[in-house]
Amino acid sequence: MSDPGPIWDAEPRWDTEPNWDVENPIELPGRSEDTEASETKETGQKSKENWVVTKGHILGVLVCNHSCKTVQSLSSQVVAPKAEYDDNTLDLLLVRGTGRLRLLRFFLCLQMGRHLSLPYVEYVKVKSVKIKPGKHTHNGCGIDGELFAVNGQVMCSLLPEQCRLIGRASGSNK
């Protein structure tokens, strides 16, 4: 008996609304912002870390530890052109504002390698990032192309010398 192959729908199906309910959401353990604030008041100690707080409408937050070429792998399509895997920093891109038109413009400029020239794109080198979503946001997080639901804040930190990369430098011929 032969395999008939996949069974396709007769008509394409379109999602009318995004579905943020996934089977395995990312549950992030840790202290809440209120707990952190009360502990700082009780101990009277200030953290030695220098956090810069940014608030407002943000369409996208991209954190990269290397140049991140896009799927099409064209030389101009690099998400974080200043990023290097061994510079002990993460590269943070903030796409500010609201609206689909602004997001579309960002993606079109990304295709041409001109996204950093947009006035609403901020590019910063950081050691760590905390993302605390607002009350009226869809809490989704894309990690390497996979969309996950997230409950609470997300923290991304640089962990130097945690892996060994094996390969040749891009200029080597052997």
C-alpha positions as a LaTeX table, in Angstrom:
\begin{tabular}{lrrr}
\hline
Residue & $x$ (\AA) & $y$ (\AA) & $z$ (\AA) \\
\hline
Met1 & 0.00 & 0.00 & 0.00 \\
Ser2 & 1.44 & 3.40 & $-0.96$ \\
Asp3 & 1.49 & 6.50 & 1.20 \\
Pro4 & $-1.06$ & 9.04 & $-0.09$ \\
Gly5 & 0.97 & 11.95 & 1.33 \\
Pro6 & $-0.29$ & 14.88 & 3.35 \\
Ile7 & $-3.93$ & 15.90 & 3.27 \\
Trp8 & $-4.22$ & 19.58 & 2.41 \\
Asp9 & $-7.11$ & 21.91 & 3.13 \\
Ala10 & $-9.18$ & 22.80 & 0.09 \\
Glu11 & $-9.15$ & 26.51 & 1.01 \\
Pro12 & $-6.37$ & 28.47 & 2.73 \\
Arg13 & $-7.04$ & 29.28 & 6.37 \\
Trp14 & $-6.21$ & 32.65 & 7.83 \\
Asp15 & $-6.01$ & 33.54 & 11.47 \\
Thr16 & $-8.37$ & 36.40 & 12.21 \\
Glu17 & $-6.51$ & 37.22 & 15.41 \\
Pro18 & $-3.10$ & 36.23 & 16.72 \\
Asn19 & $-3.21$ & 33.18 & 18.97 \\
Trp20 & $-0.93$ & 33.75 & 21.92 \\
Asp21 & $-2.02$ & 30.59 & 23.72 \\
Val22 & 0.64 & 27.94 & 23.34 \\
Glu23 & 0.99 & 24.54 & 24.93 \\
Asn24 & 4.25 & 25.27 & 26.73 \\
Pro25 & 4.59 & 28.95 & 27.67 \\
Ile26 & 7.87 & 30.12 & 29.11 \\
Glu27 & 7.48 & 30.52 & 32.86 \\
Leu28 & 10.21 & 32.76 & 34.17 \\
Pro29 & 11.03 & 32.27 & 37.83 \\
Gly30 & 12.34 & 35.18 & 39.77 \\
Arg31 & 11.38 & 38.04 & 41.94 \\
Ser32 & 8.82 & 40.55 & 40.91 \\
Glu33 & 9.60 & 44.24 & 40.57 \\
Asp34 & 7.79 & 44.94 & 43.87 \\
Thr35 & 9.95 & 42.41 & 45.74 \\
Glu36 & 13.15 & 43.90 & 44.32 \\
Ala37 & 12.07 & 47.43 & 45.29 \\
Ser38 & 11.12 & 46.46 & 48.86 \\
Glu39 & 14.40 & 44.61 & 49.42 \\
Thr40 & 16.38 & 47.64 & 48.25 \\
Lys41 & 14.46 & 49.86 & 50.70 \\
Glu42 & 14.97 & 47.43 & 53.60 \\
Thr43 & 18.70 & 46.92 & 53.13 \\
Gly44 & 19.38 & 50.51 & 52.12 \\
Gln45 & 21.90 & 49.26 & 49.57 \\
Lys46 & 22.04 & 50.43 & 46.01 \\
Ser47 & 22.97 & 48.08 & 43.26 \\
Lys48 & 26.34 & 48.57 & 41.60 \\
Glu49 & 24.72 & 47.84 & 38.26 \\
Asn50 & 23.83 & 50.81 & 36.10 \\
Trp51 & 20.50 & 50.10 & 34.44 \\
Val52 & 19.16 & 52.52 & 31.85 \\
Val53 & 15.35 & 52.54 & 31.79 \\
Thr54 & 13.51 & 53.15 & 28.53 \\
Lys55 & 9.73 & 53.47 & 28.44 \\
Gly56 & 7.24 & 54.06 & 25.68 \\
His57 & 5.65 & 52.37 & 22.70 \\
Ile58 & 8.11 & 49.89 & 21.23 \\
Leu59 & 7.30 & 47.82 & 18.15 \\
Gly60 & 10.25 & 45.49 & 18.46 \\
Val61 & 13.16 & 44.57 & 20.70 \\
Leu62 & 15.97 & 42.62 & 19.07 \\
Val63 & 18.91 & 41.30 & 21.10 \\
Cys64 & 21.80 & 39.83 & 19.11 \\
Asn65 & 25.16 & 38.35 & 20.03 \\
His66 & 26.38 & 38.20 & 16.42 \\
Ser67 & 25.54 & 39.94 & 13.15 \\
Cys68 & 22.40 & 37.82 & 12.54 \\
Lys69 & 22.03 & 37.47 & 8.79 \\
Thr70 & 18.44 & 37.07 & 7.71 \\
Val71 & 16.99 & 33.96 & 6.09 \\
Gln72 & 17.69 & 35.17 & 2.58 \\
Ser73 & 21.41 & 35.51 & 3.49 \\
Leu74 & 21.99 & 38.51 & 1.28 \\
Ser75 & 25.08 & 40.46 & 2.28 \\
Ser76 & 23.04 & 43.61 & 2.95 \\
Gln77 & 20.52 & 41.87 & 5.21 \\
Val78 & 22.24 & 41.92 & 8.56 \\
Val79 & 20.14 & 42.68 & 11.63 \\
Ala80 & 23.02 & 43.80 & 13.88 \\
Pro81 & 25.91 & 44.86 & 11.61 \\
Lys82 & 28.10 & 46.09 & 14.49 \\
Ala83 & 27.77 & 42.86 & 16.50 \\
Glu84 & 30.68 & 40.49 & 17.02 \\
Tyr85 & 30.46 & 37.23 & 18.92 \\
Asp86 & 33.61 & 37.91 & 20.96 \\
Asp87 & 33.24 & 41.58 & 21.95 \\
Asn88 & 31.67 & 40.80 & 25.37 \\
Thr89 & 28.50 & 42.75 & 24.56 \\
Leu90 & 24.99 & 42.12 & 23.29 \\
Asp91 & 23.61 & 44.37 & 20.58 \\
Leu92 & 20.17 & 45.78 & 21.36 \\
Leu93 & 17.91 & 47.22 & 18.67 \\
Leu94 & 14.78 & 49.08 & 19.75 \\
Val95 & 12.16 & 49.87 & 17.11 \\
Arg96 & 10.12 & 52.67 & 18.66 \\
Gly97 & 6.61 & 53.81 & 17.88 \\
Thr98 & 3.33 & 52.21 & 16.89 \\
Gly99 & 1.63 & 51.11 & 13.72 \\
Arg100 & 2.02 & 48.58 & 10.98 \\
Leu101 & 3.31 & 51.13 & 8.48 \\
Arg102 & 6.30 & 51.97 & 10.68 \\
Leu103 & 7.04 & 48.28 & 11.22 \\
Leu104 & 6.74 & 47.62 & 7.47 \\
Arg105 & 9.16 & 50.46 & 6.76 \\
Phe106 & 11.62 & 48.95 & 9.23 \\
Phe107 & 11.45 & 45.55 & 7.52 \\
Leu108 & 11.84 & 47.07 & 4.04 \\
Cys109 & 14.87 & 49.06 & 5.17 \\
Leu110 & 16.25 & 45.91 & 6.80 \\
Gln111 & 16.09 & 44.19 & 3.40 \\
Met112 & 18.27 & 46.97 & 1.97 \\
Gly113 & 20.59 & 47.19 & 4.98 \\
Arg114 & 19.43 & 50.73 & 5.85 \\
His115 & 17.36 & 50.04 & 8.98 \\
Leu116 & 19.86 & 51.69 & 11.33 \\
Ser117 & 19.40 & 55.01 & 9.50 \\
Leu118 & 15.75 & 55.22 & 10.55 \\
Pro119 & 15.16 & 57.89 & 13.23 \\
Tyr120 & 13.02 & 55.55 & 15.35 \\
Val121 & 15.58 & 52.71 & 15.52 \\
Glu122 & 17.98 & 52.78 & 18.46 \\
Tyr123 & 21.12 & 50.60 & 18.44 \\
Val124 & 22.98 & 50.11 & 21.72 \\
Lys125 & 25.68 & 47.73 & 22.97 \\
Val126 & 24.72 & 46.27 & 26.36 \\
Lys127 & 25.76 & 43.60 & 28.86 \\
Ser128 & 22.23 & 42.65 & 29.93 \\
Val129 & 18.62 & 43.44 & 29.01 \\
Lys130 & 15.41 & 43.26 & 31.08 \\
Ile131 & 12.15 & 43.53 & 29.18 \\
Lys132 & 9.05 & 44.25 & 31.25 \\
Pro133 & 5.89 & 44.30 & 29.12 \\
Gly134 & 3.18 & 46.88 & 29.68 \\
Lys135 & $-0.30$ & 46.01 & 30.92 \\
His136 & $-1.94$ & 46.05 & 27.49 \\
Thr137 & 0.56 & 44.11 & 25.38 \\
His138 & 0.65 & 40.68 & 23.81 \\
Asn139 & 3.44 & 38.95 & 25.68 \\
Gly140 & 5.09 & 36.99 & 22.92 \\
Cys141 & 8.79 & 36.34 & 22.56 \\
Gly142 & 10.48 & 35.14 & 19.39 \\
Ile143 & 13.57 & 33.08 & 20.11 \\
Asp144 & 15.52 & 32.07 & 17.01 \\
Gly145 & 12.37 & 32.11 & 14.89 \\
Glu146 & 10.05 & 30.34 & 17.35 \\
Leu147 & 7.20 & 32.28 & 19.00 \\
Phe148 & 6.61 & 31.64 & 22.70 \\
Ala149 & 4.14 & 33.11 & 25.13 \\
Val150 & 5.86 & 34.77 & 28.07 \\
Asn151 & 4.50 & 35.46 & 31.54 \\
Gly152 & 6.38 & 38.27 & 33.24 \\
Gln153 & 9.65 & 39.94 & 32.41 \\
Val154 & 12.39 & 38.59 & 30.17 \\
Met155 & 16.05 & 38.95 & 31.03 \\
Cys156 & 18.88 & 38.32 & 28.60 \\
Ser157 & 22.46 & 38.46 & 29.85 \\
Leu158 & 25.85 & 37.84 & 28.39 \\
Leu159 & 27.60 & 34.77 & 29.77 \\
Pro160 & 31.19 & 35.03 & 28.52 \\
Glu161 & 33.25 & 31.94 & 27.73 \\
Gln162 & 30.34 & 29.50 & 28.12 \\
Cys163 & 30.95 & 27.69 & 24.84 \\
Arg164 & 33.69 & 27.02 & 22.35 \\
Leu165 & 33.24 & 27.86 & 18.69 \\
Ile166 & 34.99 & 25.59 & 16.23 \\
Gly167 & 35.52 & 26.74 & 12.67 \\
Arg168 & 37.65 & 28.71 & 10.29 \\
Ala169 & 37.94 & 32.45 & 10.04 \\
Ser170 & 36.05 & 33.87 & 7.08 \\
Gly171 & 39.30 & 34.90 & 5.35 \\
Ser172 & 41.01 & 31.47 & 5.55 \\
Asn173 & 41.31 & 29.37 & 2.38 \\
Lys174 & 42.11 & 26.00 & 3.93 \\
\hline
\end{tabular}
